[in-house]
Amino acid sequence: MLGYSIKMVIFPLGCLLVILSSYVLELTPHPEFMLLAGTLLVASIYGERRYPVLRKFHWIFLGLFHYFSQLNWCNMLYYMLIISVIQDKQRVAQTLPISLLLMLQYTVIRLSYVPVDTYALLVSLFDLLTSVVIIFLYHTLSNSEVEKRRLREKNRFLTLHDPLTGLLNYEGYMEVLHKTVEERRSFLLVLLNVNNFSGFKKDSEDPWCSVITGTGEMITNQFTDAYGISRYAGDRFAVVLPEIQDVEERIASLLSVQLQGLQVSYSISLYPEMSDTLQHFMTVAEDRLLQQQRSKWLKNEEEVFRSERLRAVGELAAGMAHEIRNPLTAIRGFLQLSRGQAYNIAPWYEVIMGEVTRVTDLTAEFLQFSKPHANHMKPEQLGHCLERVMSLTESDAASRGHRITLEMTSEPIVVNMDRDKIVQVLINLIRNAFEAMEDPGELHMHLLQDGDVVLVSITDTGSGIPENSLSTIFNPFYTTKEEGTGLGLALCQKIVQDHNGKITVHSEMGVGSTFTLHLPMET
């Protein structure tokens, strides 16, 4: 396309070349008129920017210059003028008539000073066809340039913008920051991290995309004066703002009204007050956001822990009420029966005492279960603990006809533990194993080290545990025994968890069960 600066060079040079040629060839009978017309043409070209109305007279001055110079070389100036006139037109239907009219002017003037014959007419026809070709060639090149420009703009947009929200991506965000710093402007950087999309726009086909898109629109509407708004790192937004006073109020309004129901952490940082360099400033801003997220996460964890604890207390209270109500109902019934025998409870004394003992045992185990933590923790050799358990359970095993064995490494294995609590766990598991073996069987205890973890396994040859019960045997008050309280395994699991360990169980019906304690070694 013919720019203004190019026109200012081409037209004067073209006119000068035509004038010199006309003088050399001695073609013009009126050189003074030729000089005047050329001067007017060049002056109108130079003055069109200040006086746009001069553009309407270019064709007149060019026609006069052509007429008085009587040189076909003026066709170059006609082509330049055609391109100059049509460069703002986008359609061929608009540009073709202009081109043909200018070339028709050139043809008429040319025929005024050359003999009109077949050759001259064919040349005129060729000039008209040339103008048509120039028009189509111009539009082809012009459309190609427009398409290239559109593709460049599209590629730049995709390079700097997030395809989902249309906001800046990280690269665009950095470009805005660098540009703002280069302009030596102070600014506020607001970072927002959005999460917990559960329950938000559940009816949408893609809830996550809907939330992200909607959040970007709400932030954009709230901060219309921002230098730039970016979405990066999935669910994080950055807003670069001028130094304003009501940013806290705007964010509070955004969170309480538009983003209600989402968990949003945010930080506000001021540049250059908080740091002299942009890189350090961004690090500080991200760290502040991370601290906000951590604080919110800890608060959420505390809320979850509190709700879980309340739920557990409720379940325990319900279980205790149920378990205690049964023996109390029995005791009440026997006392009512004794009323008819002058309150003689002798026939039911043993039963009543058994129920009282059951309530006492249940209360004792519940008190143990409700104790917060093991409170006598110190490094102990786990082998000594197992040997003590062996000595305490050998006589019980012998009386039931069972055989108990112990296998452990010769190297001492030290665990930070409350020894009495661990002994209580092992004895409870062993007695459960004894009761699971109706016929004389074998029980094997095995101690080994697996990296930084100690494994204590207790394997029996009992009847096994049904697969559908494995996930519930550690629940409080779950029991299959007629006289059990259902707190034994739950208490064992709690003690092991207080030692930062866990209990796992593997069982096969008719083969036996293996309970394994996983305890961290003392480092």
LODOLO-598252 format. One record per residue (C-alpha): residue number from 1; x, y, z. Coordinates in Angstrom, 1 decimal, padded with zeros to 4 digits. Example, Ala and Ser with C-alpha at 12.3 -4.5 7.8 and 13.67 -1.06 7.14 Angstrom:
// residues 2
   num        x        y        z
     1    012.3   -004.5    007.8
     2    013.7   -001.1    007.1
END
This chain:
// residues 523
   num        x        y        z
     1    000.0    000.0    000.0
     2    001.2    003.5   -000.9
     3    002.0    005.4    002.2
     4    002.1    009.2    002.5
     5    005.9    009.3    002.7
     6    006.2    007.2   -000.4
     7    003.9    009.5   -002.3
     8    005.9    012.5   -001.3
     9    009.0    010.9   -003.0
    10    007.4    009.2   -006.0
    11    005.3    012.0   -007.4
    12    008.0    014.7   -007.3
    13    010.5    012.3   -008.8
    14    008.0    011.2   -011.5
    15    007.1    014.8   -012.3
    16    010.7    015.8   -012.5
    17    011.5    012.8   -014.8
    18    008.6    013.7   -017.1
    19    009.6    017.4   -017.3
    20    013.3    016.6   -018.1
    21    012.2    014.1   -020.7
    22    009.8    016.6   -022.3
    23    012.5    019.3   -022.4
    24    015.1    016.9   -023.9
    25    012.6    015.5   -026.5
    26    011.1    019.0   -027.1
    27    007.6    017.6   -027.1
    28    005.6    020.3   -025.2
    29    004.6    023.5   -026.9
    30    003.8    025.2   -023.5
    31    006.5    024.2   -021.0
    32    005.5    027.0   -018.6
    33    002.0    025.4   -018.3
    34    003.6    022.0   -017.8
    35    005.8    023.4   -015.0
    36    002.7    025.1   -013.4
    37    000.6    021.9   -013.5
    38    003.5    019.8   -012.1
    39    004.0    022.3   -009.3
    40    000.3    022.2   -008.4
    41    000.3    018.4   -008.4
    42    003.3    018.2   -006.1
    43    002.0    020.9   -003.9
    44   -001.4    019.1   -003.5
    45    000.4    015.9   -002.6
    46    002.5    017.7    000.1
    47   -000.5    019.6    001.4
    48   -003.1    016.9    001.5
    49   -002.4    015.9    005.1
    50   -003.0    019.4    006.3
    51   -005.8    020.1    003.8
    52   -007.5    016.8    003.0
    53   -009.7    018.6    000.4
    54   -006.7    018.7   -001.9
    55   -007.0    015.0   -002.6
    56   -010.1    015.7   -004.7
    57   -008.0    017.8   -007.1
    58   -005.1    015.4   -007.6
    59   -006.7    013.9   -010.8
    60   -007.2    017.4   -012.3
    61   -003.6    018.5   -011.7
    62   -002.3    015.2   -013.0
    63   -004.5    015.5   -016.1
    64   -003.2    019.0   -016.8
    65    000.3    017.9   -016.3
    66   -000.2    015.0   -018.7
    67   -001.9    017.2   -021.3
    68    000.9    019.8   -021.4
    69    003.8    017.3   -021.1
    70    002.4    015.0   -023.9
    71    004.4    012.0   -022.6
    72    003.0    008.5   -022.1
    73    005.4    008.2   -019.2
    74    002.7    009.8   -017.0
    75    000.9    006.4   -016.8
    76    003.2    005.6   -013.9
    77    001.8    008.6   -012.0
    78   -001.7    007.5   -012.9
    79   -001.1    004.0   -011.4
    80    000.3    005.6   -008.3
    81   -002.7    007.9   -008.0
    82   -005.0    004.9   -008.5
    83   -003.4    003.0   -005.6
    84   -003.4    006.2   -003.5
    85   -007.1    006.8   -004.1
    86   -008.3    003.2   -003.6
    87   -006.1    002.1   -000.7
    88   -008.8    002.8    001.9
    89   -011.4    000.9   -000.1
    90   -011.9   -002.8    000.8
    91   -014.1   -004.0   -002.1
    92   -013.3   -004.4   -005.8
    93   -016.7   -002.9   -006.7
    94   -015.7    000.3   -005.1
    95   -012.2    000.5   -006.5
    96   -012.6   -000.7   -010.1
    97   -014.8    002.3   -011.3
    98   -012.2    004.8   -009.9
    99   -009.4    002.9   -011.7
   100   -011.2    002.8   -015.0
   101   -012.2    006.5   -014.8
   102   -008.6    007.6   -014.2
   103   -007.3    005.3   -017.0
   104   -010.0    006.6   -019.3
   105   -008.8    010.2   -018.5
   106   -005.2    009.0   -019.4
   107   -006.4    007.4   -022.6
   108   -008.4    010.5   -023.8
   109   -005.5    012.9   -023.1
   110   -003.0    010.5   -024.8
   111   -005.2    010.2   -027.9
   112   -005.2    014.1   -028.0
   113   -001.5    014.2   -028.9
   114   -000.9    010.9   -030.8
   115   -002.4    009.7   -034.1
   116   -005.6    007.8   -033.6
   117   -005.1    004.4   -035.3
   118   -005.5    000.8   -034.6
   119   -002.2    000.6   -032.6
   120   -003.2    003.5   -030.5
   121   -006.6    002.0   -029.7
   122   -005.0   -001.4   -028.9
   123   -002.6    000.4   -026.5
   124   -005.5    002.2   -024.9
   125   -007.3   -001.1   -024.4
   126   -004.1   -002.6   -022.9
   127   -003.9    000.3   -020.5
   128   -007.4   -000.3   -019.3
   129   -006.8   -004.0   -018.9
   130   -003.6   -003.2   -017.0
   131   -005.5   -001.0   -014.6
   132   -008.0   -003.9   -013.9
   133   -005.1   -006.3   -013.3
   134   -003.5   -003.7   -010.9
   135   -006.8   -003.4   -009.0
   136   -007.1   -007.2   -008.6
   137   -003.5   -007.6   -007.7
   138   -003.7   -004.8   -005.2
   139   -006.7   -006.4   -003.5
   140   -005.1   -009.8   -003.5
   141   -002.0   -008.4   -001.8
   142   -004.1   -006.2    000.5
   143   -006.3   -009.1    001.6
   144   -003.2   -011.2    002.1
   145   -001.7   -008.5    004.4
   146   -004.9   -008.2    006.3
   147   -005.1   -011.9    006.8
   148   -001.5   -012.0    008.0
   149   -002.2   -009.1    010.4
   150   -005.3   -010.9    011.7
   151   -003.3   -014.1    012.2
   152   -000.5   -012.2    014.0
   153   -003.0   -010.5    016.2
   154   -004.8   -013.9    016.9
   155   -001.5   -015.6    017.7
   156   -000.5   -012.8    020.0
   157   -003.9   -012.9    021.7
   158   -003.5   -016.7    022.2
   159    000.0   -016.3    023.4
   160   -000.9   -013.7    026.0
   161   -004.5   -014.8    027.0
   162   -006.2   -017.7    028.7
   163   -008.4   -019.6    026.2
   164   -011.1   -020.4    028.8
   165   -011.7   -017.0    030.3
   166   -010.2   -014.6    027.8
   167   -008.1   -013.0    030.6
   168   -004.4   -012.7    030.4
   169   -002.3   -015.8    031.0
   170    000.9   -015.9    032.9
   171    003.0   -014.5    030.0
   172    000.5   -011.7    029.5
   173    000.4   -011.1    033.3
   174    004.2   -010.7    033.3
   175    004.1   -008.4    030.3
   176    001.7   -006.1    032.1
   177    003.8   -006.1    035.2
   178    007.0   -005.3    033.3
   179    005.3   -002.5    031.3
   180    003.9   -001.0    034.5
   181    007.3   -001.1    036.2
   182    008.9    000.5    033.1
   183    006.4    003.3    033.2
   184    007.6    003.9    036.8
   185    004.1    003.6    038.2
   186    003.3    002.2    041.6
   187    000.6   -000.4    041.6
   188   -001.3   -002.9    043.8
   189   -001.1   -006.6    043.0
   190   -004.1   -008.7    044.2
   191   -003.7   -012.4    044.1
   192   -006.8   -014.6    044.5
   193   -006.8   -018.4    044.8
   194   -010.2   -020.0    044.2
   195   -011.0   -023.6    045.3
   196   -013.7   -025.8    046.7
   197   -016.0   -025.9    043.7
   198   -018.4   -028.5    045.3
   199   -022.0   -027.4    045.2
   200   -021.4   -024.5    042.8
   201   -023.5   -024.8    039.6
   202   -024.0   -028.5    039.9
   203   -026.5   -028.4    037.0
   204   -023.8   -027.3    034.6
   205   -022.3   -029.9    032.2
   206   -018.8   -028.7    033.2
   207   -019.0   -027.2    036.7
   208   -015.3   -026.4    036.9
   209   -015.1   -024.5    033.6
   210   -018.3   -022.7    034.5
   211   -017.0   -021.6    037.9
   212   -013.7   -020.5    036.5
   213   -015.3   -018.5    033.6
   214   -017.9   -017.0    036.0
   215   -015.2   -016.0    038.5
   216   -013.2   -014.3    035.8
   217   -016.2   -012.3    034.7
   218   -017.0   -011.3    038.2
   219   -013.4   -010.2    038.9
   220   -013.4   -008.2    035.7
   221   -016.6   -006.4    036.5
   222   -015.4   -005.6    040.0
   223   -012.0   -004.2    038.9
   224   -012.8   -002.3    035.7
   225   -009.9    000.1    036.3
   226   -007.3   -002.7    036.4
   227   -004.1   -002.4    034.3
   228   -004.5   -006.1    033.7
   229   -006.3   -009.2    035.0
   230   -004.8   -012.7    034.6
   231   -005.8   -016.3    035.2
   232   -002.8   -018.7    035.7
   233   -001.9   -021.9    037.6
   234   -005.4   -023.3    037.1
   235   -007.5   -021.6    039.7
   236   -005.4   -018.5    040.5
   237   -006.2   -014.9    039.5
   238   -003.9   -011.8    039.5
   239   -005.2   -008.3    039.3
   240   -002.8   -005.4    038.6
   241   -004.4   -002.2    039.9
   242   -003.5    001.5    040.3
   243   -002.9    002.5    043.9
   244   -006.5    002.9    045.2
   245   -007.9    003.2    048.7
   246   -011.0    001.0    048.5
   247   -009.4   -002.3    047.3
   248   -010.2   -004.1    050.6
   249   -013.9   -003.1    050.4
   250   -014.1   -004.2    046.7
   251   -012.6   -007.6    047.6
   252   -014.9   -008.0    050.6
   253   -017.9   -007.2    048.3
   254   -016.7   -009.7    045.7
   255   -016.3   -012.5    048.2
   256   -019.5   -011.9    050.2
   257   -021.8   -011.4    047.2
   258   -020.5   -012.6    043.9
   259   -018.2   -015.4    045.0
   260   -020.3   -016.6    047.9
   261   -020.0   -020.3    048.3
   262   -016.4   -020.6    047.1
   263   -013.3   -020.7    049.3
   264   -011.1   -017.8    048.2
   265   -007.7   -016.9    049.7
   266   -006.2   -013.5    048.7
   267   -003.3   -011.3    049.3
   268   -002.7   -007.6    048.5
   269    000.8   -006.3    047.8
   270    002.1   -002.8    047.0
   271    004.9   -002.1    044.5
   272    007.5   -000.7    045.0
   273    006.9   -000.2    048.7
   274    007.3   -003.9    049.6
   275    010.3   -004.5    047.4
   276    012.7   -002.8    045.0
   277    012.9   -005.5    042.4
   278    009.9   -007.0    040.5
   279    011.1   -010.6    040.9
   280    011.4   -010.3    044.7
   281    008.1   -008.4    044.9
   282    006.3   -011.3    043.1
   283    008.0   -013.8    045.4
   284    006.8   -011.9    048.5
   285    003.2   -011.6    047.0
   286    003.1   -015.3    046.3
   287    004.4   -016.1    049.8
   288    001.7   -013.9    051.3
   289   -001.0   -015.7    049.3
   290    000.5   -019.1    050.4
   291    000.4   -018.0    054.0
   292   -003.3   -017.1    053.6
   293   -004.0   -020.4    052.0
   294   -002.2   -022.3    054.8
   295   -004.1   -020.3    057.4
   296   -007.4   -021.1    055.7
   297   -006.5   -024.7    055.3
   298   -005.6   -025.1    059.0
   299   -008.8   -023.5    059.9
   300   -010.7   -025.8    057.6
   301   -008.9   -028.8    059.1
   302   -009.7   -027.7    062.6
   303   -013.4   -027.4    061.6
   304   -013.3   -030.9    060.1
   305   -011.5   -032.3    063.1
   306   -014.0   -030.6    065.4
   307   -017.0   -031.9    063.5
   308   -015.5   -035.4    063.3
   309   -014.8   -035.3    067.1
   310   -018.4   -034.3    067.8
   311   -019.7   -037.0    065.5
   312   -017.5   -039.6    067.3
   313   -018.6   -038.4    070.7
   314   -022.2   -038.6    069.5
   315   -021.7   -042.2    068.3
   316   -020.0   -043.2    071.5
   317   -022.6   -041.6    073.6
   318   -025.4   -043.4    071.6
   319   -023.5   -046.7    071.9
   320   -022.9   -046.2    075.6
   321   -026.5   -045.4    076.2
   322   -027.6   -048.6    074.3
   323   -025.1   -050.8    076.0
   324   -025.9   -049.6    079.5
   325   -029.6   -049.6    079.0
   326   -029.7   -053.4    078.4
   327   -028.2   -054.4    081.7
   328   -030.1   -051.7    083.5
   329   -033.3   -053.1    082.0
   330   -032.4   -056.6    083.2
   331   -031.6   -055.3    086.7
   332   -034.9   -053.4    086.8
   333   -036.8   -056.5    085.7
   334   -035.3   -058.7    088.4
   335   -035.9   -056.1    091.1
   336   -039.6   -055.9    090.0
   337   -039.8   -059.7    090.3
   338   -038.3   -059.6    093.8
   339   -041.1   -057.2    094.9
   340   -043.5   -060.1    094.8
   341   -041.2   -062.2    097.1
   342   -040.7   -059.6    099.8
   343   -037.8   -058.1    097.9
   344   -035.8   -061.3    098.1
   345   -033.2   -061.0    095.3
   346   -031.4   -064.2    096.2
   347   -032.7   -066.2    093.2
   348   -031.4   -063.5    090.8
   349   -028.4   -062.3    092.8
   350   -025.8   -063.8    090.5
   351   -027.5   -062.5    087.3
   352   -027.9   -059.0    088.8
   353   -024.2   -058.9    089.9
   354   -023.2   -060.1    086.4
   355   -025.1   -057.2    084.8
   356   -023.6   -054.8    087.3
   357   -020.1   -056.1    086.5
   358   -020.9   -055.7    082.8
   359   -021.8   -052.1    083.3
   360   -018.6   -051.6    085.4
   361   -016.4   -053.1    082.7
   362   -018.1   -051.2    080.0
   363   -017.6   -047.9    081.9
   364   -013.9   -048.7    082.6
   365   -013.2   -049.4    078.9
   366   -015.1   -046.3    077.8
   367   -013.0   -044.2    080.2
   368   -009.8   -045.8    078.8
   369   -011.0   -045.1    075.2
   370   -011.8   -041.5    076.0
   371   -008.4   -040.7    077.5
   372   -006.7   -038.2    075.1
   373   -003.3   -039.8    074.6
   374   -000.8   -042.3    075.9
   375    001.1   -040.3    078.5
   376    004.2   -042.3    079.4
   377    006.0   -042.2    076.1
   378    009.7   -043.1    076.1
   379    012.2   -045.1    074.0
   380    011.8   -048.8    074.9
   381    013.0   -052.1    073.4
   382    010.0   -053.7    071.7
   383    011.5   -057.2    072.2
   384    011.3   -056.8    076.0
   385    007.6   -055.8    075.7
   386    006.9   -058.9    073.6
   387    008.7   -061.2    076.1
   388    006.6   -059.8    078.9
   389    003.4   -060.4    076.9
   390    004.5   -064.0    076.4
   391    005.0   -064.5    080.1
   392    001.5   -063.1    080.8
   393   -000.3   -065.2    078.3
   394    001.5   -068.6    078.3
   395   -000.6   -069.9    081.2
   396   -003.9   -068.9    079.6
   397   -002.8   -070.5    076.3
   398   -001.9   -073.7    078.1
   399   -005.2   -073.9    079.9
   400   -007.1   -073.5    076.6
   401   -004.8   -076.1    074.9
   402   -003.3   -073.6    072.5
   403    000.4   -073.3    071.6
   404    002.0   -069.8    071.5
   405    005.3   -068.9    069.9
   406    007.5   -065.8    069.5
   407    009.9   -065.0    066.7
   408    012.0   -061.8    066.6
   409    015.4   -060.5    065.4
   410    018.4   -060.6    067.6
   411    019.1   -056.9    067.1
   412    017.4   -054.6    069.6
   413    014.5   -052.6    068.1
   414    013.7   -049.4    069.9
   415    010.3   -047.7    069.7
   416    009.1   -044.5    071.5
   417    006.1   -045.9    073.3
   418    004.0   -046.2    076.4
   419    005.0   -049.8    077.3
   420    001.9   -050.6    079.4
   421   -000.4   -049.4    076.6
   422    001.4   -051.6    074.0
   423    001.2   -054.6    076.3
   424   -002.5   -053.9    076.8
   425   -003.0   -053.9    073.0
   426   -001.0   -057.1    072.4
   427   -002.8   -059.0    075.3
   428   -006.2   -057.9    074.0
   429   -005.3   -059.1    070.5
   430   -004.0   -062.4    071.8
   431   -007.0   -063.1    074.0
   432   -009.3   -062.3    071.0
   433   -007.2   -064.9    069.0
   434   -007.6   -067.5    071.8
   435   -011.4   -067.0    071.7
   436   -011.4   -067.3    067.9
   437   -009.8   -070.8    068.2
   438   -012.5   -073.1    069.4
   439   -010.3   -076.2    069.1
   440   -006.7   -076.3    070.3
   441   -004.7   -074.2    067.9
   442   -001.5   -072.2    067.3
   443   -000.7   -068.5    067.8
   444    002.5   -067.0    066.4
   445    003.9   -063.6    067.3
   446    006.5   -062.2    064.8
   447    008.7   -059.0    065.2
   448    010.5   -057.6    062.2
   449    011.9   -054.3    060.9
   450    010.8   -052.9    057.5
   451    012.8   -049.7    056.9
   452    011.8   -047.1    059.5
   453    008.8   -049.1    060.5
   454    008.5   -052.0    063.0
   455    005.9   -054.7    062.3
   456    004.4   -056.9    065.1
   457    002.1   -059.5    063.7
   458   -000.1   -061.9    065.7
   459   -001.4   -064.9    063.6
   460   -003.9   -067.5    064.8
   461   -005.5   -070.6    063.3
   462   -009.0   -069.6    064.3
   463   -012.2   -069.5    062.3
   464   -011.4   -066.2    060.6
   465   -013.4   -063.0    060.1
   466   -016.0   -062.6    057.4
   467   -014.9   -060.2    054.6
   468   -017.9   -058.0    055.1
   469   -016.9   -057.5    058.8
   470   -013.3   -056.5    058.2
   471   -014.1   -052.8    057.7
   472   -016.2   -052.6    060.8
   473   -014.4   -054.6    063.5
   474   -012.6   -051.4    064.7
   475   -015.8   -049.4    065.1
   476   -016.8   -048.7    068.7
   477   -019.4   -051.1    070.2
   478   -019.1   -053.6    067.3
   479   -018.9   -057.1    068.6
   480   -019.9   -060.7    067.8
   481   -019.5   -061.9    071.3
   482   -022.4   -062.4    073.6
   483   -020.6   -060.8    076.6
   484   -018.3   -058.4    074.7
   485   -018.5   -054.6    075.0
   486   -017.3   -053.9    071.5
   487   -014.6   -051.4    072.7
   488   -011.6   -053.7    072.7
   489   -010.4   -053.4    069.1
   490   -011.5   -049.7    068.9
   491   -009.3   -049.1    072.0
   492   -006.4   -051.0    070.5
   493   -006.6   -049.0    067.3
   494   -006.7   -045.7    069.3
   495   -003.6   -046.6    071.3
   496   -001.7   -047.5    068.2
   497   -002.7   -044.3    066.5
   498   -001.6   -042.4    069.6
   499    001.8   -044.0    068.9
   500    001.7   -042.6    065.3
   501    001.1   -046.1    064.0
   502   -001.7   -048.2    062.6
   503   -003.3   -051.7    062.8
   504   -004.0   -053.8    059.7
   505   -005.8   -057.1    059.5
   506   -005.9   -060.0    057.1
   507   -008.2   -062.9    057.5
   508   -009.4   -066.1    055.7
   509   -012.5   -068.0    056.8
   510   -011.5   -071.4    058.1
   511   -007.7   -070.6    058.0
   512   -007.2   -067.8    060.6
   513   -006.4   -064.1    061.0
   514   -003.3   -061.9    061.2
   515   -003.4   -058.6    063.0
   516   -000.3   -056.4    062.4
   517    000.9   -053.4    064.3
   518    002.9   -050.8    062.3
   519    004.9   -048.6    064.6
   520    007.6   -046.0    063.7
   521    011.1   -046.7    065.0
   522    012.9   -044.4    067.3
   523    015.4   -042.3    065.3
END
